[in-house]
């Protein structure tokens, strides 16, 4: 009985082997493409592009007057509000009404119902983001935390951090790499001024 079972199994196996068409298409296998990790230079280049289209220099770069009007001061690029510059006077009653927001001539100081806020130094100097980790940068940009610290105060207007909270990890890493590649500029931006009573 055992021999009959073995013989039948062998016959079925041979029949299957010889009834398959020899010209049947073979499955094609494509290599899996693993995206290459970008080089540091590629990260910095991508970050520069993102910082440009996101308009970071609109507020974080001091300006100088040119024949074509105000332009970012490239010697102090992304160094924030110039701490040596006096704020100037403004009508506190106008701001208290909540109907007006004022910007200084450099577009680096902002006055509104929240008080006075100053554009931060984004250069890799110790007075900027020089001591920040990538995790701190992510927390600042995604959660609006000052210096990316859990205990930090909220980032103040007009910083549009909610617009950037959904950036991909790769883009966030690229922006951070670019900012860390900039020339460090020593400029301790003042603390915000609370609203006038």
Secondary structure, 3 states (H helix, E strand, C coil): CHHHHHHHHHHHHHHHHHHCCCCCCCCCCCCCCCCCCCCHHHHHHHHHHHHHHCCHHHHHCCEEEECCEEEECHHHCCCCCCCCCCCCCCCHHHHHCCCCCEECCCCCEEEECCEEEECCCCCCCCCCCCCCCHHHHHHHHHHCEHHHCCCCCECCCCCCHHHHCCCCHHHHHHHHHHHHHCCCCCCCCCCCECCCC
